[in-house]
Amino acid sequence: FMCMENGLFFAAVVSTYGMPMVVELGVAFDVLVASILFGVFFLHLRDSIDSLDVDRLNRLREADE
């Protein structure tokens, strides 16, 4: 967890070099919300397919062709 927190902070500092702390916190919050949304998306994907195995998704794509 600490590694992810340090990575988020580093990404915010690098992307907003020279900006006020409020802007840095805003960018860090945006990155945090995006990572939570990706987590929820993959959770729903895993629940609907019962796996995150890419082969099942490839079979769905091949069936459409």
C-alpha positions as CSV (number, residue, x, y, z in Angstrom):
1,F,0.0,0.0,0.0
2,M,2.8,2.4,0.9
3,C,4.4,1.8,-2.5
4,M,1.2,2.7,-4.3
5,E,0.8,5.8,-2.2
6,N,4.4,6.9,-2.9
7,G,3.9,6.3,-6.6
8,L,0.7,8.4,-6.6
9,F,2.5,11.2,-4.8
10,F,5.5,11.0,-7.2
11,A,3.2,11.1,-10.2
12,A,1.4,14.1,-8.8
13,V,4.7,16.0,-8.1
14,V,6.2,15.2,-11.5
15,S,3.1,16.1,-13.5
16,T,2.5,19.4,-11.7
17,Y,6.1,20.7,-11.2
18,G,6.0,24.2,-9.9
19,M,2.3,24.3,-9.2
20,P,0.7,25.0,-5.9
21,M,0.0,22.2,-3.5
22,V,-3.8,22.4,-4.1
23,V,-3.2,21.6,-7.8
24,E,-1.0,18.7,-6.8
25,L,-3.6,17.3,-4.4
26,G,-6.2,17.7,-7.2
27,V,-4.2,15.7,-9.6
28,A,-3.4,13.0,-7.0
29,F,-7.2,12.8,-6.2
30,D,-8.0,12.4,-9.9
31,V,-5.4,9.6,-10.2
32,L,-6.8,7.9,-7.1
33,V,-10.4,8.1,-8.4
34,A,-9.3,6.7,-11.8
35,S,-7.6,3.8,-10.1
36,I,-10.6,3.0,-8.0
37,L,-12.9,3.1,-11.1
38,F,-10.5,0.7,-12.9
39,G,-10.7,-1.6,-9.9
40,V,-14.5,-1.5,-9.9
41,F,-14.5,-2.1,-13.7
42,F,-12.2,-5.2,-13.4
43,L,-14.2,-6.5,-10.4
44,H,-17.4,-6.4,-12.4
45,L,-15.7,-7.9,-15.4
46,R,-14.4,-10.8,-13.3
47,D,-17.8,-11.3,-11.7
48,S,-19.6,-11.4,-15.1
49,I,-17.1,-13.8,-16.8
50,D,-15.9,-15.6,-13.6
51,S,-12.4,-14.9,-14.6
52,L,-10.0,-12.3,-16.0
53,D,-8.6,-14.8,-18.5
54,V,-8.1,-13.0,-21.8
55,D,-8.7,-16.2,-23.8
56,R,-12.4,-16.1,-23.0
57,L,-12.6,-12.5,-24.2
58,N,-10.7,-13.4,-27.4
59,R,-13.3,-16.2,-28.1
60,L,-16.1,-13.6,-27.8
61,R,-14.3,-11.4,-30.3
62,E,-13.7,-14.3,-32.7
63,A,-17.4,-15.3,-32.5
64,D,-18.4,-11.8,-33.9
65,E,-16.2,-12.1,-37.0
